[in-house]
């Protein structure tokens, strides 16, 4: 997503954005580098949901998530699907809840790894539904999805972009999604919130700059990226990827991130999850 947006923005501005992928520690290594960068607009951070989860997962972050960053732009909302192996007889969220309550020891449920949105979604589902789920963490969504298809695990909240092809092919079953409303790509699939009100767990991506970056730089980046989303080729590509997007301001994105941080902090505390 980041490459797609910034390649187009570079074309529109006649500029070049150099992508520096700094993985590790749930994105905290990259965030620490940006928090300490010059406030000149030349070092920016395109991050994701982990930015709102890490303050609760890690006891000693080398930065303050709120004070050290300025929110600029919400770039993408990506829903996850509640997918199950074809052998599972459940046909709805209510059926899954009933099955979990009737299964001694609870249901084994895959995730893309400890602390990921998929992990937190299953913990929130477990808590809200009042059921027992046994977390089976994988090293990424791909291996989890492969084992779901193979039947080694039966339940998974999967990134829609990765799993929708398998759903359409009938390789796996999709019982619900964990966004709001209906999905354009799967209009007959209900939301989990139809059964558990206000249940929502998006993967999101957005742009941040170091706190103290001049407001005119923040506004220019925000306006530029909003313009990118209005380009027909970008809008069509995002639609193909089942990515939701909307025009937004830095303040709207700041409020969104604050709400996500509060929500995931509550889930982490309730599930007693700790990574460092």
C-alpha angles and dihedrals in degrees: 000000000000093000091048094051098042095044088057093043089051090052091050094048098037088238138115127237114203112212114218109187108204109180130179139087094035094299095307094119091058092043092053090052092051094044089060097041127111115279093235103107094251095102114054134161127225102195139164145218092305089072089069094041101046097073088065098038099049122054098203115031115179090231142035109253093208103035100038100051138059115210111228113167142357104225106179147003115203120187126212127224128226098231129178138187114270091248093064109104095203113111101182144028089260089054091052092050091049091047092051092050091049095047116089108233093013132254127312108235127189128221136183090247143305113312096011123131089255090055093047091046092056090048091051090047091050092050097042095045094042094232138128118253125175111218114228107187120203130190095254138339095274096065091043092052092048091053091046089055090046093049098242086122126019107200133049142154099225132189105259094225090057099043108032093087090056091048092052091047091052093240091126135010125245115208101174146337128238100227129081131284119345130327118240090218094049106023094168094056113097127218121252086235088070085072101025107035117231093009104151132154116168128174105227137186129200149156127262134176130194113282111262095039108146112269093234090061091049091050093046092053092046093049092046094052093045086054091050091058090055092060109107095224093051094045091051093048092051090049089054089052091049090240119153119214139169141180110270144167130230090254093051090051091048091053091047093052092047091053092047091049091052093047097048092042089059092049093048091051094046092050093040093229118171130171104170 
